[in-house]
């Protein structure tokens, strides 16, 4: 309401009561609910720089451009850069030439600790599944799902830094802040499948935020309603979700009815105000979330068999397994996109590779594989994409010379591996390859822009036609960079 409107309609006793009521009676809504409701409310202000053009400013369910293969996605992002030649991309020639000098040029991030001495993987690889994909002994559980995953061995960012490549993967341009995560594009294009939970949820690590912090789930230049909503990393996942005891039951119902009556009376004073109507509708979501969030986050109702599948009976896997299980429960209830993060960048093994790499594998391998297995058992994998991978890989040469206890690997964005499962990706296949040392992608190179275009396609969207106007400028998910849908990996 502008100043003139305010002068023409002085604040009434009813209005003062409504504001006081909203201010003083949260009625037990948790921080997650409040955050989500405020995100929906913020969009009504049409933030500076957002053109009304063809943009949409709601989360109503919308039809894709064509029949989709996927309806939801879970991203298991592995910050730091998993060492692909030690995990999913065996290099016999690298092992044969271990200790000799690399014959090509290497771009180091830490030149003061650099070496051109090749470091062969100390771990054995074996073929698994009907497809015969070779996987390291460090990933015994991933090796059991190779017939369900599409392993891409030719990812390429062209940059060795963490933040620059993370932002490329999520936002479409290397290193640039202020771009929406591709999940924000999905919400903008398709809306929400649920009225009871946020459509884009983030599960962070209780040990701390990942590298690049909240930028990992930014809505960029899009309205705040398309931003990721973060769950607390430990119990209670949502603070103050329940109403205080003296407001529960009939008392709460009466309070909500009274608030609704005030809202309706307020709306009558300003007919045709769509933003006001949207705000009222968003607050009505609150009561639904109180029930839906409780139920969605209650993993105690899962069978002991399912809990064991995710490793909840093992201290090494319990925490990450719990979040993977929650992710499955969320998409099962209509959440469109869930992303899990680890603290810092635990795959960033510049030294002590022999201990650090097995430790992070132990923590994540079983829960990650369990998620794919569980989705498949429930008949959900056909429509839910699972992504596993980091922003970069590692170099084939050793860093921090000094023997097995000090050896590590530096950054490498020239070639590395990720895997995808479900939602239209071809199962049981490998795609692309790196050179004989695992340094550079040399066949069927896939960039983060190709990754984004392919995901949009699987969700039934033409990535080039999906547009958002910012400051009068047309924006697309790949930021206008060259991209392709990788049809070879689509079933």
C-alpha positions as CSV (number, residue, x, y, z in Angstrom):
1,X,0.0,0.0,0.0
2,X,1.5,3.4,-1.0
3,X,1.4,6.6,1.0
4,X,-1.7,7.9,-0.7
5,X,-3.6,4.8,0.0
6,X,-2.4,4.9,3.6
7,X,-3.7,8.5,3.9
8,X,-7.1,7.6,2.3
9,X,-7.5,4.5,4.5
10,X,-6.2,5.3,8.0
11,X,-5.4,2.3,10.1
12,X,-8.5,1.0,11.8
13,X,-8.8,-0.7,15.2
14,X,-9.4,-4.0,13.3
15,X,-6.2,-3.5,11.3
16,X,-4.3,-2.8,14.4
17,X,-5.7,-5.9,16.0
18,X,-4.7,-8.0,12.9
19,X,-1.2,-6.8,13.0
20,X,-0.8,-7.3,16.7
21,X,-2.3,-10.7,16.3
22,X,0.2,-11.7,13.6
23,X,3.1,-10.2,15.5
24,X,2.3,-11.8,18.8
25,X,0.8,-15.2,17.9
26,X,3.1,-17.4,15.8
27,X,0.9,-20.3,17.0
28,X,3.8,-22.7,17.0
29,X,4.9,-22.3,13.4
30,X,8.5,-23.5,13.1
31,X,11.3,-21.6,11.5
32,X,11.0,-23.7,8.4
33,X,7.3,-22.8,7.9
34,X,8.0,-19.1,8.6
35,X,10.9,-19.1,6.1
36,X,8.8,-20.8,3.4
37,X,5.8,-18.5,4.0
38,X,8.0,-15.4,3.9
39,X,9.6,-16.5,0.7
40,X,6.2,-16.8,-0.8
41,X,5.3,-13.4,0.6
42,X,8.5,-11.7,-0.6
43,X,7.8,-12.5,-4.2
44,X,4.7,-10.4,-4.1
45,X,6.9,-7.3,-3.8
46,X,8.4,-8.1,-7.2
47,X,12.0,-7.5,-6.2
48,X,13.9,-4.8,-8.1
49,X,15.3,-6.1,-11.4
50,X,12.6,-8.7,-12.1
51,X,10.6,-7.8,-15.1
52,X,6.9,-8.7,-15.2
53,X,7.3,-9.8,-18.8
54,X,6.5,-13.5,-19.2
55,X,7.7,-14.3,-15.7
56,X,5.5,-16.2,-13.3
57,X,5.4,-15.4,-9.6
58,X,3.8,-18.4,-7.9
59,X,4.3,-22.1,-7.3
60,X,1.1,-23.3,-8.9
61,X,1.6,-26.6,-10.7
62,X,2.4,-26.0,-14.4
63,X,2.6,-28.3,-17.4
64,X,6.0,-29.0,-18.9
65,X,6.7,-28.4,-22.6
66,X,6.5,-32.1,-23.3
67,X,6.0,-35.4,-21.6
68,X,8.6,-35.7,-18.8
69,X,10.5,-38.7,-17.7
70,X,11.4,-37.2,-14.3
71,X,9.2,-35.5,-11.7
72,X,11.7,-35.1,-8.8
73,X,15.4,-35.2,-8.1
74,X,17.8,-35.8,-5.2
75,X,21.3,-34.4,-5.6
76,X,24.0,-35.9,-3.4
77,X,26.6,-33.2,-3.9
78,X,30.2,-34.2,-2.9
79,X,32.1,-31.1,-2.2
80,X,35.9,-31.1,-2.8
81,X,36.4,-33.2,-5.8
82,X,36.3,-37.0,-5.5
83,X,39.4,-38.7,-6.9
84,X,37.9,-40.4,-9.9
85,X,41.0,-42.5,-10.7
86,X,40.8,-44.0,-7.2
87,X,37.0,-44.6,-7.3
88,X,35.2,-45.0,-10.7
89,X,37.7,-44.5,-13.5
90,X,40.4,-47.2,-13.4
91,X,43.7,-46.3,-15.1
92,X,46.1,-49.3,-15.6
93,X,48.6,-47.2,-17.4
94,X,48.7,-44.7,-14.5
95,X,49.4,-47.6,-12.1
96,X,52.1,-49.1,-14.5
97,X,53.9,-45.8,-14.6
98,X,53.6,-45.0,-10.9
99,X,56.5,-42.8,-9.7
100,X,57.6,-41.7,-13.2
101,X,57.1,-38.2,-14.5
102,X,53.9,-37.2,-16.2
103,X,54.8,-36.4,-19.9
104,X,52.3,-33.6,-20.4
105,X,51.5,-30.2,-18.9
106,X,49.7,-29.9,-15.6
107,X,47.9,-26.9,-14.1
108,X,48.5,-26.9,-10.4
109,X,46.5,-25.1,-7.8
110,X,49.2,-25.4,-5.2
111,X,52.4,-25.0,-7.1
112,X,54.6,-24.9,-4.0
113,X,53.6,-28.5,-3.3
114,X,53.4,-29.7,-6.9
115,X,55.1,-32.7,-8.4
116,X,54.9,-34.3,-11.8
117,X,55.4,-37.8,-10.3
118,X,52.5,-40.0,-11.3
119,X,50.5,-41.6,-8.5
120,X,48.8,-44.9,-9.4
121,X,45.8,-45.8,-7.4
122,X,46.6,-48.1,-4.4
123,X,43.1,-49.6,-4.5
124,X,41.9,-52.4,-6.6
125,X,39.2,-52.2,-9.2
126,X,36.8,-55.0,-10.2
127,X,34.0,-55.5,-12.7
128,X,30.5,-55.6,-11.2
129,X,26.9,-56.3,-12.3
130,X,25.7,-57.5,-15.7
131,X,27.1,-54.3,-17.3
132,X,30.6,-55.1,-16.0
133,X,31.4,-51.6,-14.9
134,X,34.7,-51.4,-13.0
135,X,34.5,-49.8,-9.5
136,X,37.1,-49.4,-6.8
137,X,37.1,-51.5,-3.6
138,X,36.5,-48.2,-1.7
139,X,32.9,-48.3,-3.0
140,X,31.6,-51.8,-2.2
141,X,28.0,-50.6,-2.1
142,X,28.1,-48.5,-5.2
143,X,29.5,-51.5,-7.0
144,X,26.2,-53.3,-6.2
145,X,24.0,-50.7,-8.0
146,X,26.1,-50.3,-11.2
147,X,23.3,-51.9,-13.3
148,X,21.1,-49.0,-12.1
149,X,23.4,-46.1,-12.7
150,X,24.7,-44.1,-15.6
151,X,28.4,-43.4,-14.9
152,X,29.7,-40.3,-16.8
153,X,33.6,-40.4,-16.9
154,X,34.1,-37.3,-19.0
155,X,32.9,-34.3,-17.0
156,X,34.8,-31.1,-17.7
157,X,34.6,-27.6,-16.1
158,X,37.8,-26.3,-17.5
159,X,38.6,-24.7,-14.1
160,X,40.4,-26.3,-11.1
161,X,38.9,-24.1,-8.3
162,X,36.1,-25.2,-6.0
163,X,33.8,-22.1,-6.0
164,X,34.2,-21.4,-9.7
165,X,33.2,-25.0,-10.6
166,X,30.5,-25.2,-7.9
167,X,28.8,-22.1,-9.3
168,X,29.2,-23.5,-12.8
169,X,27.4,-26.7,-11.9
170,X,24.6,-24.9,-10.0
171,X,24.2,-21.6,-11.7
172,X,25.4,-22.1,-15.3
173,X,28.5,-19.8,-15.4
174,X,31.9,-20.5,-13.9
175,X,32.5,-18.5,-10.8
176,X,29.7,-16.0,-11.2
177,X,27.4,-15.2,-8.2
178,X,23.8,-14.1,-8.5
179,X,22.6,-16.9,-10.7
180,X,19.7,-19.1,-9.7
181,X,20.4,-22.8,-8.9
182,X,19.0,-25.1,-11.6
183,X,16.5,-26.3,-9.0
184,X,15.1,-22.8,-8.9
185,X,14.6,-23.0,-12.6
186,X,12.7,-26.2,-12.1
187,X,10.3,-24.6,-9.6
188,X,9.9,-21.6,-11.8
189,X,9.0,-23.8,-14.8
190,X,6.9,-26.5,-13.1
191,X,5.7,-25.2,-9.8
192,X,5.1,-27.4,-6.8
193,X,3.6,-30.9,-6.5
194,X,2.8,-30.4,-2.9
195,X,0.8,-27.7,-1.0
196,X,2.0,-29.0,2.4
197,X,5.8,-28.8,2.1
198,X,8.4,-26.6,0.4
199,X,9.2,-27.8,-3.1
200,X,13.0,-27.3,-2.9
201,X,14.7,-28.5,0.3
202,X,18.3,-28.5,1.4
203,X,19.8,-30.9,3.9
204,X,23.0,-29.6,5.3
205,X,25.6,-31.4,7.5
206,X,25.6,-31.0,11.3
207,X,29.4,-30.5,11.1
208,X,29.0,-27.3,9.2
209,X,28.1,-25.6,5.9
210,X,29.6,-26.7,2.6
211,X,32.2,-24.6,0.8
212,X,30.5,-21.5,-0.7
213,X,27.8,-21.7,2.0
214,X,24.3,-20.5,1.2
215,X,25.3,-19.7,-2.4
216,X,24.9,-23.4,-3.1
217,X,21.1,-23.0,-3.0
218,X,20.6,-19.4,-4.1
219,X,17.6,-18.2,-6.1
220,X,19.9,-15.6,-7.7
221,X,17.9,-13.0,-9.6
222,X,14.7,-15.0,-9.2
223,X,12.1,-14.2,-6.5
224,X,12.8,-15.7,-3.0
225,X,10.1,-18.3,-3.3
226,X,12.3,-20.3,-5.7
227,X,15.2,-20.5,-3.2
228,X,16.1,-23.7,-1.3
229,X,14.5,-24.1,2.1
230,X,17.1,-25.4,4.6
231,X,16.2,-28.0,7.3
232,X,18.1,-28.0,10.5
233,X,21.0,-30.5,10.3
234,X,20.0,-32.3,13.6
235,X,17.0,-32.9,15.7
236,X,14.7,-31.2,16.0
237,X,14.8,-30.6,12.2
238,X,12.3,-27.7,12.6
239,X,12.3,-25.6,15.8
240,X,9.0,-24.7,17.4
241,X,6.9,-26.6,14.9
242,X,4.2,-27.4,17.5
243,X,2.1,-24.8,19.1
244,X,2.6,-24.1,22.8
245,X,0.6,-26.5,24.9
246,X,-1.9,-23.7,26.0
247,X,-2.6,-23.0,22.3
248,X,-2.9,-26.5,21.0
249,X,-6.1,-28.3,20.0
250,X,-9.3,-26.3,20.0
251,X,-7.6,-23.1,21.2
252,X,-5.3,-23.1,18.1
253,X,-8.2,-23.9,15.9
254,X,-10.1,-20.8,17.2
255,X,-7.0,-18.7,16.8
256,X,-6.6,-19.8,13.2
257,X,-10.3,-19.2,12.5
258,X,-10.1,-15.7,14.0
259,X,-7.0,-14.9,11.9
260,X,-8.8,-16.1,8.8
261,X,-11.7,-13.8,9.6
262,X,-9.4,-10.8,10.1
263,X,-7.7,-11.6,6.8
264,X,-11.0,-11.9,4.9
265,X,-12.2,-8.6,6.4
266,X,-8.9,-7.0,5.4
267,X,-9.2,-8.4,1.9
268,X,-12.7,-6.9,1.5
269,X,-11.2,-3.4,2.1
270,X,-8.8,-3.9,-0.8
271,X,-10.7,-5.9,-3.5
272,X,-8.7,-7.2,-6.5
273,X,-5.3,-7.1,-4.6
274,X,-3.9,-10.3,-5.9
275,X,-0.7,-10.0,-3.8
276,X,-2.8,-9.6,-0.7
277,X,-4.9,-12.7,-1.6
278,X,-1.6,-14.6,-2.2
279,X,-0.3,-13.7,1.2
280,X,-3.5,-14.9,2.9
281,X,-3.3,-18.1,1.0
282,X,0.3,-18.6,2.0
283,X,-0.4,-18.2,5.7
284,X,-3.1,-20.9,5.3
285,X,-0.3,-23.3,4.4
286,X,1.0,-23.0,8.0
287,X,-1.4,-25.4,9.6
288,X,-0.9,-27.9,6.8
289,X,2.8,-27.8,7.4
290,X,2.5,-28.5,11.1
291,X,1.1,-31.9,10.3
292,X,2.9,-32.7,7.0
293,X,6.4,-31.8,8.2
294,X,6.1,-33.9,11.3
295,X,5.0,-36.9,9.3
296,X,7.6,-36.5,6.6
297,X,10.5,-36.2,9.0
298,X,9.5,-39.1,11.2
299,X,11.8,-41.9,10.1
300,X,10.9,-44.0,13.2
301,X,8.1,-45.4,11.2
302,X,10.5,-46.9,8.7
303,X,11.1,-50.6,9.0
304,X,14.3,-51.9,10.7
305,X,15.2,-53.4,7.4
306,X,15.0,-50.0,5.7
307,X,16.9,-48.3,8.4
308,X,19.6,-50.9,8.2
309,X,19.8,-50.5,4.4
310,X,20.7,-46.9,4.9
311,X,23.3,-47.7,7.6
312,X,21.4,-46.2,10.5
313,X,22.7,-49.0,12.7
314,X,26.4,-48.0,12.1
315,X,27.8,-44.8,13.6
316,X,30.0,-44.3,10.5
317,X,26.9,-44.0,8.2
318,X,24.1,-43.1,10.5
319,X,24.1,-39.3,10.0
320,X,24.4,-39.3,6.2
321,X,22.1,-42.3,5.9
322,X,19.4,-40.5,8.0
323,X,19.5,-37.6,5.6
324,X,19.3,-39.8,2.5
325,X,16.3,-41.5,4.0
326,X,14.7,-38.2,4.8
327,X,15.3,-37.1,1.2
328,X,13.4,-40.2,-0.1
329,X,10.5,-39.4,2.3
330,X,10.4,-35.9,1.0
331,X,10.2,-36.7,-2.7
332,X,7.7,-39.4,-1.8
333,X,5.5,-36.6,-0.5
334,X,5.7,-34.3,-3.5
335,X,8.9,-32.3,-2.9
336,X,10.4,-31.7,-6.3
337,X,14.1,-31.2,-5.5
338,X,16.2,-32.2,-2.5
339,X,20.0,-31.6,-2.2
340,X,22.3,-33.0,0.4
341,X,25.7,-31.4,1.3
342,X,28.7,-32.4,3.3
343,X,30.5,-30.0,5.6
344,X,33.4,-28.0,4.0
345,X,34.9,-30.2,1.3
346,X,35.8,-33.6,2.6
347,X,36.8,-34.9,-0.8
348,X,39.5,-32.3,-1.1
349,X,42.4,-34.7,-0.4
350,X,45.5,-32.7,-0.9
351,X,47.3,-34.9,1.6
352,X,46.8,-38.1,3.6
353,X,44.9,-39.6,0.7
354,X,45.4,-43.1,2.1
355,X,43.2,-42.4,5.1
356,X,41.1,-39.4,4.2
357,X,39.6,-40.9,1.0
358,X,38.5,-44.3,2.6
359,X,37.0,-42.3,5.5
360,X,34.7,-40.2,3.3
361,X,33.8,-43.2,1.2
362,X,32.9,-45.2,4.3
363,X,30.6,-42.3,5.4
364,X,28.7,-41.9,2.1
365,X,28.9,-45.0,0.0
366,X,26.3,-47.2,1.7
367,X,23.7,-44.5,2.2
368,X,24.1,-43.3,-1.4
369,X,23.6,-46.8,-2.8
370,X,20.8,-47.4,-0.4
371,X,18.9,-44.4,-1.8
372,X,18.9,-45.8,-5.3
373,X,18.0,-49.3,-4.1
374,X,15.2,-48.1,-1.9
375,X,13.7,-45.9,-4.7
376,X,13.8,-48.8,-7.1
377,X,12.1,-51.2,-4.6
378,X,9.3,-48.7,-4.1
379,X,8.8,-48.2,-7.9
380,X,10.0,-44.6,-7.6
381,X,13.3,-44.7,-9.5
382,X,11.7,-44.3,-12.9
383,X,10.5,-40.8,-12.0
384,X,13.2,-39.7,-9.5
385,X,16.7,-38.7,-10.6
386,X,19.5,-39.3,-8.2
387,X,22.8,-37.4,-8.8
388,X,26.1,-38.2,-7.1
389,X,29.2,-36.2,-7.8
390,X,31.4,-33.2,-7.0
391,X,32.4,-30.1,-8.8
392,X,35.9,-31.3,-9.9
393,X,38.2,-34.4,-9.7
394,X,41.8,-34.9,-8.8
395,X,45.1,-34.9,-10.7
396,X,47.0,-38.1,-11.6
397,X,50.2,-36.7,-10.1
398,X,51.1,-36.6,-6.4
399,X,51.0,-33.6,-4.2
400,X,52.8,-33.2,-0.9
401,X,55.6,-35.6,-1.6
402,X,56.8,-37.6,1.4
403,X,55.5,-41.1,1.3
404,X,52.0,-42.8,1.7
405,X,51.1,-40.7,4.8
406,X,51.6,-37.4,3.0
407,X,50.7,-38.1,-0.6
408,X,47.6,-36.4,-1.9
409,X,46.1,-35.1,-5.2
410,X,45.6,-31.6,-6.4
411,X,42.5,-30.2,-8.1
412,X,41.5,-31.2,-11.6
413,X,38.5,-29.8,-13.5
414,X,39.7,-31.1,-16.9
415,X,38.2,-34.5,-16.5
416,X,36.3,-36.4,-13.8
417,X,33.4,-38.6,-13.0
418,X,29.8,-38.4,-11.7
419,X,26.9,-40.8,-11.8
420,X,23.2,-40.4,-12.4
421,X,20.3,-42.9,-11.7
422,X,16.6,-43.0,-12.5
423,X,14.4,-40.4,-14.1
424,X,15.2,-41.4,-17.7
425,X,18.9,-41.9,-17.5
426,X,20.1,-45.1,-19.1
427,X,21.0,-47.7,-16.4
428,X,24.1,-49.9,-16.4
429,X,26.2,-47.8,-18.8
430,X,29.4,-45.7,-18.8
431,X,29.7,-42.7,-21.0
432,X,32.8,-40.8,-22.1
433,X,36.4,-41.2,-21.0
434,X,39.5,-39.5,-19.8
435,X,43.0,-40.0,-21.2
436,X,45.2,-42.9,-20.1
437,X,46.2,-41.0,-16.9
438,X,42.8,-39.7,-16.0
439,X,43.8,-36.1,-16.5
440,X,41.6,-34.8,-19.3
441,X,38.3,-35.7,-20.7
442,X,39.0,-36.8,-24.3
443,X,35.8,-38.5,-25.5
444,X,32.1,-37.4,-25.3
445,X,33.0,-34.5,-23.1
446,X,30.1,-33.3,-20.8
447,X,30.0,-29.8,-19.3
448,X,27.9,-28.5,-16.4
449,X,25.8,-26.7,-19.1
450,X,25.2,-30.0,-20.9
451,X,24.3,-31.5,-17.5
452,X,21.7,-28.7,-16.9
453,X,20.2,-28.9,-20.4
454,X,19.9,-32.7,-20.0
455,X,18.1,-32.4,-16.6
456,X,15.7,-29.9,-18.0
457,X,14.9,-32.2,-20.9
458,X,14.2,-35.1,-18.6
459,X,11.8,-32.9,-16.7
460,X,9.9,-32.2,-19.9
461,X,11.4,-28.7,-20.5
462,X,13.1,-27.2,-23.6
463,X,16.0,-25.5,-21.9
464,X,16.3,-22.9,-24.6
465,X,12.6,-21.9,-24.4
466,X,12.6,-21.7,-20.6
467,X,13.1,-18.0,-20.1
468,X,13.2,-15.5,-17.2
469,X,13.5,-11.7,-17.7
470,X,15.9,-9.9,-15.4
471,X,16.4,-6.2,-15.8
472,X,14.7,-6.6,-19.2
473,X,17.2,-9.1,-20.3
474,X,16.2,-12.7,-21.3
475,X,17.9,-15.3,-19.1
476,X,18.0,-19.1,-19.6
477,X,19.3,-21.8,-17.3
478,X,22.6,-22.2,-19.2
479,X,23.2,-18.4,-19.2
480,X,23.4,-18.4,-23.0
481,X,26.4,-20.7,-23.0
482,X,26.8,-23.5,-25.5
483,X,25.0,-26.6,-24.3
484,X,23.5,-29.8,-25.6
485,X,21.1,-32.5,-24.3
486,X,23.2,-35.6,-24.0
487,X,20.7,-37.9,-25.7
488,X,23.1,-40.9,-25.6
489,X,22.6,-41.3,-21.9
490,X,18.8,-41.0,-22.0
491,X,16.7,-44.1,-22.2
